[in-house]
Amino acid sequence: MRTSHSVAVALGAGIQLAAAAPVCGGGSTSDTLWVTTYPIGEGSGELITLKLEGSTLENVAQSETCGPYPSWLTQADDVLYCVNEAWGGDHGDLAALQINDDLSFTKLSGGETIGGPVSTVVYGNGGRGLAVADYGAGGIDTFNIEDPKAITLIKSLKYPIPEDATENPQDIARPHEAILDPTGDFLVFPDLGADLLRVLKVDKETLEYTETESHVLTRGTGPRHGAFFTSGDSTFFYVVCELANLLQGFSVTYAEDGLTFTQIYSANTHGEADALPEAVAAAEIFLAPNSNFLTLSSRYENALEYTVANGTVVPSDPLITFSIDATSGELTHVQTAPAGGANPRHFSFNSDGSRVASALQADGRVVIFERDTATGKIGNVVAEVDVAGMPNFVSFKQ
Ligand SMILES: *[C@@H]1O[C@H](CO)[C@@H](O)[C@H](O)[C@H]1NC(C)=O
């Protein structure tokens, strides 16, 4: 194991050094990871399998099985659902890929989405439904995945595009993530373009849905990704807003016909009051497994440093961790740690939360860190690997 000598160099107070003390890892954890990449230039993005052995992380398989612009993966049993964002096209693609014993993939079936898919989530009884957030086209698709060999489109919902819409992402609806609420009755889509939390009530049996009232955010916030947290009878929802670089928290109440979001927390993505520089763009947020720790990623800050395996020090964006007060839902900043380089579009925890893997889109690197499940702090580097193209997603095999 290597120590990352990570130093905060800017962005003022509130930034802490990465934990220097050794962190206990272990527990049940997969040493196989899935990665997708966007291409650089004319090439094709890849679906990549990484294998961790000791402190060596290696690319053991790579293919274009999922199309040229893979952007998100959802694993369900031994099937990986991969979306192709299909930049510049008039639709997107969803592929159901069998994970073979040798970790190669066989495409079982596929379907078309309305365009620019960036996130998927399984829903419905028996995990028979898959919902897709189509950022590019501004809509949502649902698929029946009961038979992965024959997935079928249930419904495509495209929000109206104003005639005077420009390239400005906020001119149309931009659902950026598909999230299932803890009861499985509602799908929530942060909509970066419309500044809404869109909510669909699902029929778990038929996989059909009805649109319910959206929660309206301040114009210009750009909600991107979110995470639920439950404690006793309380449900909280946290959303990172890419455009305003805000982290907002809500207490959620349930009614037969929808969800009510009552704001309980709002700060910048570092947990402070000040606005962050305009170039900064918050990206991902997850609740660590079986915990009350939230971690988010922020891009285009380059305010931290990370020492790559060959000893070179490179600028790094942060992974920022907060603890959630289980009673009030209030957040407390815990740590600002280097993500391992520039543009951490995505990261994932392993199943027991003892590790976090980060995809550095601008650096072509994937880094695995130790994580202390008791303190929520990200610690030493376990391993890193360079991958071709721009890694935009990483997750541990289930
Ligand atoms: C070390 O790694 C960095 C980042 O990947 C790279 O830019 C640099 O060329 C490498 N240096 C050497 C000497 O290999």
The ligand as a Gaussian input file, in Angstrom:
#p B3LYP/6-31G(d) Opt

LIG

0 1
 C        3.832000      10.216000     -14.496000
 O        2.414000      10.236000     -14.562000
 C        1.877000      11.430000     -15.073000
 C        0.360000      11.369000     -14.923000
 O       -0.172000      10.210000     -15.473000
 C        2.307000      11.622000     -16.500000
 O        1.777000      12.828000     -17.018000
 C        3.824000      11.661000     -16.557000
 O        4.243000      11.697000     -17.901000
 C        4.427000      10.435000     -15.874000
 N        5.862000      10.637000     -15.762000
 C        6.730000       9.675000     -16.078000
 C        8.150000      10.033000     -15.873000
 O        6.389000       8.584000     -16.501000

